[in-house]
């Protein structure tokens, strides 16, 4: 019996969607097929938490693919060279983290590193660039000074 109940709901949905018979260039079977296809798509997206922002049928997707192929055929641009943080920069960050962790109850150096990893989007210390090291140093220094003043 549950199958028939679900079938009735689907039929009711399709009948409701089929009312828009004024669709230019579409007959009843195309309207029904479109409604059924999108209903199934959005039901599965909701069920499996899928991202539906890239709809293959949309104009935006077609335009994106055209622009991407034009960009690929153009001269390739050189990616910015990764300049890893120096040992002195990493050492300075570690010093601030050790001092800050010593001032905070229940916070370890690892906890602070994990917070920085989430905030700045790096996985390990070797992923830190010179520029990012400067930003991290300023951040931890700010935390340290605020905690010291409190």
C-alpha positions as CSV (number, residue, x, y, z in Angstrom):
1,X,0.0,0.0,0.0
2,X,2.8,2.6,0.7
3,X,3.8,2.3,-3.0
4,X,0.4,3.3,-4.2
5,X,0.3,6.2,-1.8
6,X,3.6,7.5,-3.2
7,X,2.4,6.9,-6.7
8,X,-0.7,9.0,-6.1
9,X,1.4,11.8,-4.7
10,X,3.6,11.7,-7.8
11,X,0.6,11.6,-10.1
12,X,-0.9,14.6,-8.3
13,X,2.4,16.5,-8.5
14,X,2.6,15.8,-12.3
15,X,-1.0,16.8,-12.9
16,X,-0.3,20.1,-11.0
17,X,2.8,20.7,-13.1
18,X,1.1,19.8,-16.3
19,X,-1.3,22.8,-16.0
20,X,1.2,25.1,-17.6
21,X,0.2,24.0,-21.2
22,X,1.2,27.4,-22.6
23,X,4.9,26.5,-22.7
24,X,6.0,27.6,-26.1
25,X,7.3,24.7,-28.2
26,X,6.5,22.0,-25.7
27,X,3.7,19.4,-25.8
28,X,2.1,17.7,-22.8
29,X,4.6,14.8,-22.8
30,X,7.6,17.2,-22.7
31,X,6.0,19.3,-19.9
32,X,5.4,16.1,-17.9
33,X,8.9,14.7,-18.6
34,X,10.5,18.0,-17.6
35,X,8.5,18.2,-14.4
36,X,9.2,14.6,-13.5
37,X,12.9,15.0,-14.2
38,X,13.3,18.1,-12.1
39,X,11.2,16.6,-9.3
40,X,13.4,13.5,-9.2
41,X,16.6,15.6,-9.4
42,X,15.7,17.9,-6.5
43,X,14.4,15.0,-4.4
44,X,17.7,13.2,-4.8
45,X,19.6,16.4,-4.1
46,X,17.8,16.9,-0.9
47,X,18.0,13.2,0.1
48,X,21.8,12.9,-0.5
49,X,22.7,16.6,0.3
50,X,24.1,17.1,-3.2
51,X,25.2,20.5,-4.5
52,X,23.0,21.4,-7.5
53,X,24.6,24.7,-8.3
54,X,26.2,23.3,-11.5
55,X,23.2,22.3,-13.5
56,X,24.4,20.8,-16.8
57,X,21.2,22.0,-18.5
58,X,21.5,25.7,-17.5
59,X,22.7,28.5,-19.7
60,X,25.1,29.5,-17.0
61,X,26.8,26.2,-17.2
62,X,27.1,26.4,-21.0
63,X,28.5,29.9,-20.8
64,X,31.0,28.8,-18.1
65,X,32.2,25.9,-20.2
66,X,32.6,28.2,-23.2
67,X,34.6,30.8,-21.2
68,X,36.7,28.1,-19.7
69,X,37.6,26.6,-23.1
70,X,38.5,30.1,-24.4
71,X,40.7,30.7,-21.4
72,X,42.4,27.4,-21.9
73,X,43.1,28.1,-25.5
74,X,44.6,31.5,-24.7
75,X,48.1,31.9,-23.5
76,X,48.6,30.0,-20.2
77,X,49.5,32.3,-17.3
78,X,52.3,31.4,-15.0
79,X,51.0,30.5,-11.5
80,X,52.6,32.5,-8.7
81,X,55.6,30.7,-7.4
82,X,55.1,29.3,-3.9
83,X,57.6,30.8,-1.5
84,X,57.7,28.8,1.7
85,X,58.0,30.5,5.1
86,X,61.5,30.7,6.4
87,X,62.7,28.8,9.4
88,X,62.9,32.0,11.3
89,X,59.2,32.8,10.6
90,X,58.1,29.4,11.7
91,X,60.2,29.7,14.8
92,X,58.7,33.1,15.7
93,X,55.2,31.7,15.2
94,X,56.1,28.7,17.5
95,X,57.4,31.1,20.2
96,X,54.2,33.1,20.2
97,X,52.1,29.9,20.2
98,X,54.1,28.5,23.2
99,X,53.7,31.8,25.1
100,X,50.0,32.1,24.3
101,X,49.3,28.4,25.2
102,X,51.0,29.0,28.5
103,X,48.6,31.8,29.3
104,X,45.5,29.9,28.3
105,X,43.9,27.3,30.6
106,X,43.0,24.2,28.8
107,X,44.5,25.2,25.5
108,X,47.5,23.3,24.1
109,X,49.9,24.4,21.4
110,X,48.3,21.8,19.1
111,X,44.8,23.3,19.8
112,X,46.2,26.7,18.7
113,X,47.8,25.3,15.6
114,X,44.5,23.6,14.7
115,X,42.7,26.9,15.1
116,X,45.2,28.6,12.8
117,X,44.9,25.7,10.2
118,X,41.1,26.2,10.1
119,X,41.3,29.9,9.9
120,X,44.0,30.2,7.2
121,X,43.4,26.9,5.3
122,X,46.6,25.1,5.5
123,X,47.3,21.4,6.4
124,X,50.9,21.4,7.6
125,X,53.6,23.9,8.4
126,X,55.3,23.3,5.0
127,X,52.2,24.7,3.4
128,X,52.7,28.1,4.9
129,X,54.0,30.8,2.5
130,X,56.1,33.7,3.6
131,X,53.1,36.0,3.2
132,X,50.9,33.7,5.2
133,X,53.5,33.4,7.9
134,X,53.5,37.1,8.4
135,X,49.7,37.1,8.8
136,X,49.8,34.2,11.2
137,X,52.5,35.9,13.2
138,X,50.4,39.1,13.5
139,X,47.4,37.1,14.5
140,X,49.1,35.1,17.3
141,X,50.9,38.2,18.5
142,X,47.5,40.0,18.7
143,X,46.0,37.1,20.7
144,X,49.1,37.0,23.0
145,X,49.0,40.8,23.7
146,X,45.2,40.8,24.3
147,X,45.6,37.9,26.8
148,X,48.5,39.6,28.5
149,X,46.6,42.9,28.9
150,X,43.5,41.0,30.3
